[in-house]
């Protein structure tokens, strides 16, 4: 097994874990989706805090994927490989901001359960807290979608996986971006069912890499050194 194949397979496993890290925490946050979350979310404190930790872990995993892919991707385009790392850091930072707002919603529910907040007017306060979290959530979704599309664009541009597979994955991400984070950020309704094609695209990419790894028919020398030599 070549280092390229084994490295690609490791990244495939990491992408599969990342997909789980996208889906599971959102499922765990279900108690915060109701308009009256302030009256019930306190009873799911452990579940919500577990989701926050998983979000942090997934952000760190995304950085790890970008760093693991760096030696391979930089052979083809160092700027694109560097942007993948930068976007992964941005994603983690925005996720941390989103997590603060998630914990604020939980704290409001806990205060309400303990009688620390008067019943009168709590619904309006809870709405403000929820909408504030929404304002932080959609930029974080932008970062996720853009990072994934950058990864898929790299493997498509340089043929590191079958181009049909990479193109399909990018299409599912564009559909997801246009159906969920973009209209949500602009204040329009969203259709979460479009998350299913995105998950299918990510799963297909992860499974291919776990089985086949990256194609190794590109440059075997450092991309930048190779380009510099051509100028001499």
N, C-alpha and C positions, 0 to 999 in steps of 0.2 A: 504493500500500500504506500503510495507516494505521500509526501508531506502535504501536497495540495489536496489530494483526495481526503486524507485524514482530517486536515484542517477544515475543509468544506463540510465534512460530516459532523464535526464538532459544532460548527456554526449552525448546521441544520437542527441539531438537538437544542441548541440555545434558542433558535427561532421558535421551535415548538414550545419550549418553556415560556418564551415571551408571549406567545399567543394565549397560553393558559393564564399568564399574568395580566393580559388585557381583559379576559372574559370573567374570571373568577371574582376579582375585587368588585367589579360592577354588579355582579349578582349579589354579593354580600351587602352592597349598599342599598338594596331594595327598600329597607325600612325608611330611608331618607327621601324616597321618591313621592310619597303621598303628601298632599297639601297640609294634612294635620300631623306631620311627622313629629312635631314637638310633643305630642301627647303619647307617642309610642316608641320613639327611637331609643329612649333611655334604657328600655328593656333589652336592647340589642347592642349594648355598649361594647362587649367583647368582640362581637361580629364586625362591627364598624371599625374598631381599632385594628382588627386583623386585616381588614381591607386596606387601611391606610399603610400598614407595614408592607403588605404585598405590593402596593403601588410603588413604594420606595424601592423595594427589592427589584421590581421590574424595571424601574428607571436605571438602577445600577447595572442590571443585566444588559440593558440596551447599550450602555457605555462599553460593557465588556465585549459585546458582539462587534461593535465598531472597532475596538482596539484589536480584537482577534483577527478581524478582516483586513486590518491596515497593511500587513506585509504583502498580502495578495493584491489588494486593490491599488496600492500605490505603484505597483509595476505598470499599471495602465493609465492611471491619472491620480497624481498625488493631491491636486486640489479637491477632486471629488471625494477621495478617501478622507482628507482632512475635514471637509464639510460634514461628512457622515459622523465623525467624532464630535464636532462642534454642535451639530443638531441633537446628538444624544445627550450632551450636557445641558443644552437648552431645555430639552424635554424633561430632564430630571428636575431642573429648577422650577419650571412651570408646574410640574406635578407636586412639588413641595408646597407651592403657593396654593394649589387646589386642595391639598391635604389639610392645610391650615383652616380653610373654609369648611371642609367636611367636619373637622373636630369642633369648629364653632357651632355648627348645627347640632352636633351631639351634645355639646355643653349647654346649649339653650334648652334642649329636651330634658337634660338632667336637672337643670335649675327649675324647670317647670314641674317636674315630678316631685322635687323636694319642697315645692311651695315657695321657692325663692322669687318667682315671677308672678305678678297678679294675673288672674285669668282674663281680666278685661284688657283688651288690646294685644294679647299675646299672639293672636293669629296674624295681625298686621306686622308685628315684629318678626315673626317666623318667616313671613313672606319676604321681607327685606333681606333677612339673612340668607334665605334660599336663593334669591335673585342675585345677591352679591356673589355667592358661590358659583352661580351659573356664569357670571361674567368672567370668573377666573377659569372655569372649566373648559369653555370652548377654545380659548387660545392654547390650552394644553392639548386638546384634541387636534388642533392645527399642527402642533409640533410632532405628535405621534404620526399623523398621516404623512407629513412632509418627510420625516425620517424614513418611514417605510418606503415611500416612493423614491427617495434618493437611493436606498439600497437596491431596490428593484431596477432603477434606471442604470445603475452601475453594471449589474449582472446582465441586463439587456444590451447595453451599449457595447460591451466587450465580449458578449457571447459566453459568459461563464456558466450559464445554464441554457437549455433550449430557449430560443428567443420567443417561441410561441407561448411557453409557460410564463416567462417574464412579462411579456406583453399582456397576457390575460390577467396577471396579478396586478399590473399597473392600472388596467381598466377598472378592476374591482375597487382599487383604492380611489380612483378619480370619482367613481360613482358614490362611494362612501363619503368622500369629502364634500361633494355637491349635494348630498341628501341629508347629511347630519350636521357636521360642525359649521359649515358655511351658512346655511339657512338659520341654524340655531343662533349663531353669532349676530346675524342680521335681524333677529327677532321674529323670524317666520317659524312655522311648524316644521317638525322633523319627522322622518320615517325611519325608526330604528331597525326595521326589517332589512334595510340595506347593509346592515352590519354582517349579515349572513354571507353574502358574496365575498366581502372582504376577508372574513374568516376562512372561507374556502380557498381564496387565493394565497393567503399566508400559509395555510396548512399544506397546500400543494407544493409551495416553494420549500418549506421545511422538510417534507417527506422526500422530495427529490434530492435535496442536499444530503440528507441522512443516508440515502441509498447510494447515490452516485458521486457526491462531492462536487467540487468545481471542475469544469472542463479545464484542461491544462494545455491549450493549444495557442496561448498568447505568448507575449514576450517573457523570456526566462531571466532577463537581466533587469536590474533596477531601471524603472522607466525613465527617471530623470538622468541617470548616467548614460543610458542608451541614447536619449535625445541629445545630450551634450556631445557625445562622441560623433553624432552625425554632423555636427556643426564644425568639427575640427577638419 
